[in-house]
Amino acid sequence: YAAAGASADTVEAAKHLFDPDKLTLGFARRFASYKRPNLLLQDPERLLRLLSNPQRPVQLIIAGKAHPADSAGQALIQKWVQFVRRPDVRPHAVFLSDYDMQLTERLVQGVDVWLNTPRRPWEACGTSGMKVLVNGGINLSELDGWWAEAYAQEVGWALGDGKEHGDDPSWDAEEAEALYDRLEREVVPAFYSRNDKGIPTAWVARMRESMARLTPRFSAERAVREYTEQHYLPAAATYLSRVANKGEVAKKIMDWRHSLDATWASLQFGAVKVETRGGQHIIEVEVGLHGLDSKAVRVEIFADEINGYHITRQEMTCLHPLSDESGSYLYSVAVSADRPPADYTARVMPRYDGVAIPLEESRILWQK
């Protein structure tokens, strides 16, 4: 208000707008259509009844901004601004402009429930909900992004069925109804259900479970530690091993790559034989390496995730070179006969100890 040039009385009144003892909901992020920031605004009068209930009042903080070229996002903000400016809404809701990291820091410290209502599957992650965790806030979010992985009944509330419904307006209306229902029947009653000391014991239990179970998993500390342990330190060790002894290992890797360059185009698949017995498909494949060392490649059998089956990826065993001196080898593998043999395809990829495949060498040859 002060930045907008409001009167001193208006600025002073804003300092006393909210009550720390009332349930406070927060929603703050970039306003974009797929994030559905106005899902809670589908039924303004029902929302107002929720906010203004004299026995169980609710406070709502909305914050965010839209891209300068996103007129649809700007229109969504305008609808919220129009709603919170209504005299009957003003004591219960506020829209905070110029959403930034400093404002976010205060919001995640102050809200009781953090709302997130994206249209599945467009939520890349949803890190604002993670920041709420350590501050004791509880998430009420669509089953998308990180919440699809983190959600359990003991740590928060969820929206949606975990499936994709596109931009179907009828589904948006159904989820809006579910959001109101969840707030009215579960979230608000849980906050105001107190023991004789005025403590919402069930709420505190959920809050503690959320902090204890989720904060260690969804934190920058955990992410940096895992990147360091699983990627940065191994990469540094690999570098040191390759440059040791005047780059001896690096030279051998380059010799391997040169051999791939010289022979890869001539690699080919020969005859394929499939025999089914004992609940398994025994698959044998002839692979022409034409002078390339068999240890320089990995031959696999692969089946995609289709028709309800999971991905299958198994290395084939090199049985022996073929006797015709063509530079071909016979490979074999046993796979489950639960799915038809036509689902399985052989493929050849480069292999060298200490080289990250396919990051450092992405060539692949598929059986046709």
LONUTI-403483 format. One record per residue (C-alpha): residue number from 1; x, y, z. Coordinates in Angstrom, 1 decimal. Example, Ala and Ser with C-alpha at 12.3 -4.5 7.8 and 13.67 -1.06 7.14 Angstrom:
+-----+--------+--------+--------+
:   k :      u :      v :      w :
+-----+--------+--------+--------+
:   1 :   12.3 :   -4.5 :    7.8 :
:   2 :   13.7 :   -1.1 :    7.1 :
+-----+--------+--------+--------+
END
This chain:
+-----+--------+--------+--------+
:   k :      u :      v :      w :
+-----+--------+--------+--------+
:   1 :    0.0 :    0.0 :    0.0 :
:   2 :    2.8 :    2.4 :    0.9 :
:   3 :    4.5 :    1.8 :   -2.5 :
:   4 :    1.2 :    2.4 :   -4.3 :
:   5 :    0.8 :    5.8 :   -2.5 :
:   6 :   -2.0 :    4.8 :   -0.2 :
:   7 :   -3.0 :    6.9 :    2.8 :
:   8 :   -1.3 :    6.6 :    6.1 :
:   9 :   -4.5 :    5.2 :    7.6 :
:  10 :   -4.7 :    2.5 :    4.9 :
:  11 :   -1.1 :    1.5 :    5.5 :
:  12 :   -1.5 :    1.3 :    9.2 :
:  13 :   -4.7 :   -0.7 :    8.9 :
:  14 :   -2.9 :   -3.2 :    6.6 :
:  15 :   -0.5 :   -4.0 :    9.5 :
:  16 :   -3.4 :   -5.4 :   11.5 :
:  17 :   -5.3 :   -7.1 :    8.6 :
:  18 :   -4.5 :  -10.7 :    9.5 :
:  19 :   -4.7 :  -12.7 :   12.8 :
:  20 :   -1.9 :  -15.1 :   13.5 :
:  21 :   -4.4 :  -17.5 :   15.3 :
:  22 :   -6.5 :  -18.0 :   12.1 :
:  23 :   -5.8 :  -20.6 :    9.5 :
:  24 :   -3.7 :  -19.0 :    6.7 :
:  25 :   -3.6 :  -20.4 :    3.2 :
:  26 :   -0.8 :  -19.4 :    0.8 :
:  27 :   -0.6 :  -19.5 :   -3.0 :
:  28 :    2.4 :  -17.8 :   -4.7 :
:  29 :    4.0 :  -18.5 :   -8.0 :
:  30 :    4.2 :  -17.4 :  -11.6 :
:  31 :    0.7 :  -16.9 :  -13.0 :
:  32 :    0.4 :  -19.2 :  -16.1 :
:  33 :   -2.7 :  -21.0 :  -17.4 :
:  34 :   -1.3 :  -24.5 :  -16.8 :
:  35 :   -0.7 :  -23.7 :  -13.2 :
:  36 :   -4.4 :  -23.0 :  -12.8 :
:  37 :   -4.0 :  -20.2 :  -10.2 :
:  38 :   -7.7 :  -19.5 :  -10.4 :
:  39 :   -8.9 :  -23.0 :   -9.6 :
:  40 :   -9.8 :  -21.8 :   -6.1 :
:  41 :  -11.7 :  -18.9 :   -7.6 :
:  42 :  -14.1 :  -21.1 :   -9.6 :
:  43 :  -16.9 :  -20.4 :   -7.1 :
:  44 :  -16.1 :  -17.0 :   -5.6 :
:  45 :  -19.1 :  -17.0 :   -3.3 :
:  46 :  -18.3 :  -20.5 :   -1.9 :
:  47 :  -14.7 :  -19.3 :   -1.3 :
:  48 :  -16.0 :  -16.2 :    0.5 :
:  49 :  -18.2 :  -18.4 :    2.8 :
:  50 :  -15.1 :  -20.5 :    3.6 :
:  51 :  -13.0 :  -17.4 :    4.4 :
:  52 :  -15.6 :  -15.6 :    6.4 :
:  53 :  -16.9 :  -18.4 :    8.6 :
:  54 :  -17.1 :  -16.7 :   12.0 :
:  55 :  -16.5 :  -20.0 :   13.9 :
:  56 :  -13.6 :  -21.2 :   11.7 :
:  57 :  -12.2 :  -18.2 :    9.8 :
:  58 :   -9.6 :  -18.6 :    7.0 :
:  59 :   -7.1 :  -16.1 :    5.7 :
:  60 :   -5.8 :  -16.3 :    2.1 :
:  61 :   -2.6 :  -14.8 :    0.7 :
:  62 :   -2.2 :  -14.8 :   -3.1 :
:  63 :    1.0 :  -13.6 :   -4.7 :
:  64 :    2.5 :  -13.9 :   -8.1 :
:  65 :    3.3 :  -12.3 :  -11.4 :
:  66 :    2.9 :  -13.1 :  -15.0 :
:  67 :    5.3 :  -12.9 :  -17.9 :
:  68 :    5.0 :   -9.5 :  -19.7 :
:  69 :    4.0 :  -11.2 :  -22.9 :
:  70 :    1.5 :  -13.6 :  -21.1 :
:  71 :   -1.8 :  -11.8 :  -21.4 :
:  72 :   -3.7 :  -14.8 :  -20.2 :
:  73 :   -1.6 :  -14.9 :  -17.0 :
:  74 :   -2.2 :  -11.2 :  -16.5 :
:  75 :   -5.9 :  -11.7 :  -16.8 :
:  76 :   -5.8 :  -14.4 :  -14.1 :
:  77 :   -4.1 :  -11.9 :  -11.8 :
:  78 :   -6.8 :   -9.3 :  -12.6 :
:  79 :   -9.5 :  -11.7 :  -11.5 :
:  80 :   -7.8 :  -12.2 :   -8.1 :
:  81 :   -7.3 :   -8.5 :   -7.6 :
:  82 :  -10.9 :   -7.8 :   -8.4 :
:  83 :  -12.0 :  -10.4 :   -5.9 :
:  84 :   -9.8 :   -9.3 :   -3.0 :
:  85 :  -10.8 :   -5.7 :   -3.5 :
:  86 :  -14.4 :   -6.5 :   -2.7 :
:  87 :  -15.4 :   -4.9 :    0.6 :
:  88 :  -16.7 :   -8.2 :    1.9 :
:  89 :  -13.5 :  -10.1 :    0.9 :
:  90 :  -10.9 :   -7.5 :    2.0 :
:  91 :  -10.7 :   -8.6 :    5.6 :
:  92 :  -10.0 :  -12.2 :    4.6 :
:  93 :   -7.8 :  -12.1 :    1.6 :
:  94 :   -4.9 :  -10.2 :    0.1 :
:  95 :   -3.0 :  -10.1 :   -3.2 :
:  96 :    0.7 :   -9.3 :   -2.9 :
:  97 :    2.3 :   -7.9 :   -6.0 :
:  98 :    6.0 :   -7.9 :   -7.1 :
:  99 :    6.4 :  -11.5 :   -6.0 :
: 100 :   10.1 :  -12.2 :   -5.5 :
: 101 :   12.5 :  -14.3 :   -3.3 :
: 102 :   12.3 :  -11.9 :   -0.3 :
: 103 :    8.5 :  -12.1 :   -0.3 :
: 104 :    8.6 :  -15.9 :   -0.8 :
: 105 :   10.8 :  -16.2 :    2.3 :
: 106 :    8.2 :  -14.5 :    4.4 :
: 107 :    5.3 :  -16.4 :    2.9 :
: 108 :    6.8 :  -19.9 :    3.5 :
: 109 :    7.5 :  -18.9 :    7.1 :
: 110 :    4.0 :  -17.6 :    7.7 :
: 111 :    1.4 :  -19.8 :    6.0 :
: 112 :   -0.2 :  -22.9 :    7.5 :
: 113 :   -1.1 :  -24.5 :    4.2 :
: 114 :    0.6 :  -24.1 :    0.9 :
: 115 :   -1.6 :  -24.6 :   -2.2 :
: 116 :   -0.5 :  -25.7 :   -5.6 :
: 117 :   -3.0 :  -26.6 :   -8.4 :
: 118 :   -1.2 :  -27.2 :  -11.7 :
: 119 :   -2.6 :  -29.2 :  -14.5 :
: 120 :   -0.9 :  -32.5 :  -14.6 :
: 121 :    1.7 :  -33.3 :  -16.0 :
: 122 :    3.0 :  -29.8 :  -16.5 :
: 123 :    4.5 :  -29.1 :  -13.0 :
: 124 :    8.2 :  -29.5 :  -13.5 :
: 125 :    8.9 :  -29.9 :   -9.8 :
: 126 :    7.2 :  -27.4 :   -7.4 :
: 127 :   10.1 :  -26.3 :   -5.2 :
: 128 :    8.0 :  -23.6 :   -3.3 :
: 129 :    6.2 :  -26.5 :   -1.6 :
: 130 :    9.5 :  -28.0 :   -0.5 :
: 131 :   10.5 :  -24.7 :    1.1 :
: 132 :    7.4 :  -24.7 :    3.2 :
: 133 :    8.4 :  -28.0 :    4.7 :
: 134 :   11.1 :  -26.9 :    7.1 :
: 135 :    8.9 :  -24.0 :    8.2 :
: 136 :    6.2 :  -26.3 :    9.4 :
: 137 :    3.7 :  -25.5 :    6.7 :
: 138 :    1.6 :  -28.4 :    5.2 :
: 139 :    1.1 :  -28.9 :    1.5 :
: 140 :   -2.2 :  -29.3 :   -0.3 :
: 141 :   -1.2 :  -29.9 :   -3.9 :
: 142 :   -2.1 :  -31.6 :   -7.1 :
: 143 :   -0.5 :  -35.0 :   -7.5 :
: 144 :    2.2 :  -33.7 :   -9.9 :
: 145 :    5.8 :  -32.6 :   -9.7 :
: 146 :    7.5 :  -33.5 :   -6.4 :
: 147 :    4.2 :  -34.0 :   -4.6 :
: 148 :    3.4 :  -37.0 :   -6.7 :
: 149 :    6.5 :  -38.6 :   -5.2 :
: 150 :    6.2 :  -37.1 :   -1.7 :
: 151 :    2.5 :  -37.3 :   -0.8 :
: 152 :    1.1 :  -39.6 :    1.9 :
: 153 :   -2.0 :  -39.1 :    4.0 :
: 154 :    0.2 :  -38.5 :    7.1 :
: 155 :    2.0 :  -35.5 :    5.7 :
: 156 :   -0.6 :  -33.4 :    3.8 :
: 157 :   -3.5 :  -33.4 :    1.4 :
: 158 :   -3.7 :  -34.2 :   -2.3 :
: 159 :   -5.8 :  -33.2 :   -5.3 :
: 160 :   -6.4 :  -35.3 :   -8.5 :
: 161 :   -6.2 :  -38.9 :   -9.3 :
: 162 :   -2.6 :  -39.0 :  -10.6 :
: 163 :   -3.8 :  -39.2 :  -14.2 :
: 164 :   -3.7 :  -36.7 :  -17.2 :
: 165 :   -6.9 :  -35.1 :  -18.3 :
: 166 :   -5.6 :  -32.4 :  -20.7 :
: 167 :   -7.2 :  -29.0 :  -20.4 :
: 168 :  -10.8 :  -30.3 :  -20.0 :
: 169 :  -12.9 :  -27.6 :  -18.4 :
: 170 :  -15.2 :  -30.2 :  -16.8 :
: 171 :  -12.2 :  -31.8 :  -15.1 :
: 172 :  -11.0 :  -28.4 :  -13.8 :
: 173 :  -14.5 :  -27.9 :  -12.4 :
: 174 :  -14.4 :  -31.3 :  -10.8 :
: 175 :  -11.1 :  -30.6 :   -9.2 :
: 176 :  -12.2 :  -27.2 :   -8.0 :
: 177 :  -15.1 :  -28.9 :   -6.3 :
: 178 :  -12.7 :  -31.4 :   -4.7 :
: 179 :  -10.5 :  -28.5 :   -3.5 :
: 180 :  -13.4 :  -26.7 :   -1.8 :
: 181 :  -14.6 :  -30.0 :   -0.3 :
: 182 :  -11.1 :  -30.9 :    1.0 :
: 183 :  -10.7 :  -27.5 :    2.6 :
: 184 :  -14.2 :  -27.4 :    4.2 :
: 185 :  -14.3 :  -31.0 :    5.4 :
: 186 :  -10.7 :  -31.8 :    6.2 :
: 187 :   -8.2 :  -28.9 :    6.4 :
: 188 :  -10.2 :  -26.3 :    8.2 :
: 189 :  -11.8 :  -28.7 :   10.8 :
: 190 :   -8.3 :  -30.2 :   11.5 :
: 191 :   -6.8 :  -26.8 :   12.2 :
: 192 :   -9.6 :  -25.8 :   14.6 :
: 193 :  -10.0 :  -29.1 :   16.4 :
: 194 :   -8.2 :  -28.3 :   19.7 :
: 195 :   -7.6 :  -30.1 :   23.0 :
: 196 :   -8.2 :  -28.5 :   26.4 :
: 197 :   -5.0 :  -26.5 :   26.1 :
: 198 :   -6.0 :  -25.1 :   22.7 :
: 199 :   -3.5 :  -27.2 :   20.7 :
: 200 :   -4.6 :  -28.8 :   17.4 :
: 201 :   -3.0 :  -32.1 :   18.2 :
: 202 :   -3.8 :  -33.9 :   14.9 :
: 203 :   -2.6 :  -30.8 :   13.0 :
: 204 :    0.6 :  -30.7 :   14.9 :
: 205 :    1.2 :  -34.4 :   14.3 :
: 206 :    0.7 :  -34.0 :   10.6 :
: 207 :    3.0 :  -31.0 :   10.6 :
: 208 :    5.8 :  -32.9 :   12.5 :
: 209 :    5.4 :  -35.9 :   10.2 :
: 210 :    5.7 :  -33.6 :    7.2 :
: 211 :    8.9 :  -32.0 :    8.6 :
: 212 :   10.5 :  -35.2 :    9.8 :
: 213 :    9.7 :  -37.4 :    6.7 :
: 214 :   10.0 :  -35.0 :    3.8 :
: 215 :   12.5 :  -32.3 :    4.8 :
: 216 :   15.5 :  -34.6 :    4.6 :
: 217 :   14.5 :  -35.9 :    1.1 :
: 218 :   13.4 :  -32.6 :   -0.5 :
: 219 :   16.1 :  -30.2 :    0.4 :
: 220 :   19.0 :  -28.4 :   -1.3 :
: 221 :   21.3 :  -30.0 :    1.3 :
: 222 :   20.3 :  -33.5 :    0.2 :
: 223 :   20.5 :  -32.6 :   -3.5 :
: 224 :   24.0 :  -31.0 :   -3.3 :
: 225 :   25.2 :  -34.0 :   -1.2 :
: 226 :   24.0 :  -36.5 :   -3.6 :
: 227 :   25.3 :  -34.6 :   -6.7 :
: 228 :   28.7 :  -34.4 :   -4.9 :
: 229 :   28.8 :  -38.0 :   -3.8 :
: 230 :   27.3 :  -39.6 :   -6.9 :
: 231 :   28.6 :  -37.3 :   -9.7 :
: 232 :   31.2 :  -34.6 :   -8.8 :
: 233 :   33.6 :  -36.7 :   -6.8 :
: 234 :   33.4 :  -39.7 :   -9.1 :
: 235 :   34.0 :  -37.4 :  -12.1 :
: 236 :   37.0 :  -35.8 :  -10.3 :
: 237 :   38.4 :  -39.3 :   -9.6 :
: 238 :   37.9 :  -40.4 :  -13.2 :
: 239 :   39.7 :  -37.3 :  -14.4 :
: 240 :   42.7 :  -38.0 :  -12.2 :
: 241 :   42.9 :  -41.6 :  -13.3 :
: 242 :   42.8 :  -40.7 :  -17.0 :
: 243 :   45.6 :  -38.1 :  -16.8 :
: 244 :   47.8 :  -40.2 :  -14.5 :
: 245 :   51.1 :  -41.6 :  -16.1 :
: 246 :   51.0 :  -39.0 :  -18.9 :
: 247 :   47.4 :  -39.8 :  -19.8 :
: 248 :   47.9 :  -43.6 :  -20.2 :
: 249 :   44.2 :  -44.4 :  -19.6 :
: 250 :   43.0 :  -41.5 :  -21.8 :
: 251 :   45.2 :  -42.8 :  -24.7 :
: 252 :   43.7 :  -46.3 :  -24.4 :
: 253 :   40.2 :  -44.7 :  -24.4 :
: 254 :   41.0 :  -42.8 :  -27.6 :
: 255 :   42.4 :  -46.0 :  -29.2 :
: 256 :   39.0 :  -47.7 :  -28.4 :
: 257 :   37.1 :  -44.7 :  -29.9 :
: 258 :   39.2 :  -44.9 :  -33.1 :
: 259 :   38.5 :  -48.6 :  -33.4 :
: 260 :   34.8 :  -47.7 :  -33.1 :
: 261 :   35.1 :  -45.1 :  -35.8 :
: 262 :   36.8 :  -47.5 :  -38.1 :
: 263 :   34.4 :  -50.5 :  -37.7 :
: 264 :   31.0 :  -49.3 :  -36.4 :
: 265 :   29.5 :  -48.7 :  -39.8 :
: 266 :   30.2 :  -52.4 :  -40.7 :
: 267 :   28.6 :  -53.9 :  -37.7 :
: 268 :   25.5 :  -55.9 :  -38.5 :
: 269 :   23.0 :  -58.5 :  -37.1 :
: 270 :   22.8 :  -62.0 :  -38.5 :
: 271 :   20.4 :  -64.8 :  -37.8 :
: 272 :   18.1 :  -64.7 :  -34.8 :
: 273 :   16.8 :  -67.9 :  -33.1 :
: 274 :   14.1 :  -68.0 :  -30.4 :
: 275 :   13.2 :  -71.2 :  -28.4 :
: 276 :   10.6 :  -71.2 :  -25.7 :
: 277 :   10.9 :  -73.6 :  -22.8 :
: 278 :   10.4 :  -73.7 :  -19.0 :
: 279 :    8.7 :  -70.3 :  -19.0 :
: 280 :   11.5 :  -68.6 :  -20.8 :
: 281 :   12.4 :  -67.4 :  -24.3 :
: 282 :   16.0 :  -68.5 :  -25.1 :
: 283 :   17.1 :  -65.9 :  -27.7 :
: 284 :   20.3 :  -66.3 :  -29.8 :
: 285 :   21.6 :  -63.6 :  -32.0 :
: 286 :   24.5 :  -63.5 :  -34.5 :
: 287 :   26.4 :  -60.2 :  -34.4 :
: 288 :   29.0 :  -59.3 :  -37.0 :
: 289 :   31.7 :  -57.2 :  -35.4 :
: 290 :   34.1 :  -57.4 :  -38.4 :
: 291 :   37.3 :  -57.1 :  -36.5 :
: 292 :   36.1 :  -55.1 :  -33.5 :
: 293 :   37.0 :  -56.7 :  -30.2 :
: 294 :   33.9 :  -58.3 :  -28.6 :
: 295 :   34.9 :  -56.8 :  -25.3 :
: 296 :   34.5 :  -53.3 :  -26.9 :
: 297 :   30.8 :  -53.6 :  -27.1 :
: 298 :   27.8 :  -54.6 :  -25.0 :
: 299 :   25.0 :  -56.6 :  -26.7 :
: 300 :   21.6 :  -56.4 :  -25.0 :
: 301 :   18.1 :  -57.6 :  -25.5 :
: 302 :   15.5 :  -54.9 :  -25.0 :
: 303 :   11.7 :  -54.7 :  -24.7 :
: 304 :    9.8 :  -51.5 :  -24.3 :
: 305 :    7.2 :  -50.5 :  -21.8 :
: 306 :    4.0 :  -51.4 :  -23.7 :
: 307 :    0.7 :  -53.3 :  -23.2 :
: 308 :    1.2 :  -53.2 :  -19.4 :
: 309 :    4.7 :  -54.7 :  -19.4 :
: 310 :    7.7 :  -53.1 :  -17.8 :
: 311 :   10.9 :  -52.3 :  -19.6 :
: 312 :   13.2 :  -55.2 :  -20.0 :
: 313 :   16.9 :  -54.7 :  -20.5 :
: 314 :   19.4 :  -57.6 :  -20.2 :
: 315 :   22.9 :  -58.1 :  -21.3 :
: 316 :   23.4 :  -61.0 :  -23.7 :
: 317 :   26.3 :  -63.5 :  -23.1 :
: 318 :   28.9 :  -63.9 :  -25.8 :
: 319 :   29.0 :  -67.7 :  -26.4 :
: 320 :   31.7 :  -68.0 :  -29.0 :
: 321 :   32.9 :  -66.7 :  -32.3 :
: 322 :   31.3 :  -68.3 :  -35.4 :
: 323 :   33.3 :  -70.8 :  -37.2 :
: 324 :   33.0 :  -69.1 :  -40.6 :
: 325 :   35.8 :  -66.5 :  -39.9 :
: 326 :   33.4 :  -63.7 :  -40.7 :
: 327 :   34.2 :  -61.8 :  -37.5 :
: 328 :   30.7 :  -62.7 :  -36.1 :
: 329 :   29.9 :  -63.9 :  -32.7 :
: 330 :   26.9 :  -65.8 :  -31.2 :
: 331 :   25.1 :  -64.1 :  -28.3 :
: 332 :   22.4 :  -65.6 :  -26.0 :
: 333 :   20.1 :  -64.6 :  -23.3 :
: 334 :   17.1 :  -66.1 :  -21.4 :
: 335 :   14.1 :  -63.8 :  -20.8 :
: 336 :   10.7 :  -64.2 :  -19.3 :
: 337 :    8.1 :  -65.8 :  -21.6 :
: 338 :    5.3 :  -63.7 :  -20.0 :
: 339 :    5.4 :  -61.5 :  -23.0 :
: 340 :    5.7 :  -62.5 :  -26.7 :
: 341 :    9.1 :  -62.9 :  -28.3 :
: 342 :    8.3 :  -60.2 :  -30.9 :
: 343 :    8.5 :  -57.6 :  -28.1 :
: 344 :   12.2 :  -58.2 :  -27.7 :
: 345 :   14.9 :  -56.5 :  -29.9 :
: 346 :   18.7 :  -56.9 :  -29.8 :
: 347 :   21.0 :  -53.9 :  -29.8 :
: 348 :   24.7 :  -53.2 :  -29.6 :
: 349 :   26.3 :  -50.4 :  -27.7 :
: 350 :   29.9 :  -49.4 :  -27.1 :
: 351 :   31.5 :  -50.5 :  -23.8 :
: 352 :   34.7 :  -49.6 :  -22.0 :
: 353 :   35.5 :  -49.7 :  -18.3 :
: 354 :   35.4 :  -46.2 :  -16.8 :
: 355 :   33.6 :  -44.6 :  -19.7 :
: 356 :   30.1 :  -43.3 :  -19.1 :
: 357 :   27.7 :  -44.8 :  -21.7 :
: 358 :   25.8 :  -43.2 :  -23.4 :
: 359 :   27.0 :  -39.8 :  -22.0 :
: 360 :   30.5 :  -40.1 :  -23.5 :
: 361 :   29.7 :  -42.5 :  -26.4 :
: 362 :   26.2 :  -42.5 :  -27.6 :
: 363 :   26.3 :  -44.8 :  -30.6 :
: 364 :   23.8 :  -47.6 :  -30.8 :
: 365 :   22.9 :  -50.3 :  -33.4 :
: 366 :   19.4 :  -51.8 :  -33.3 :
: 367 :   18.4 :  -55.1 :  -34.8 :
: 368 :   16.1 :  -54.5 :  -37.7 :
+-----+--------+--------+--------+
END
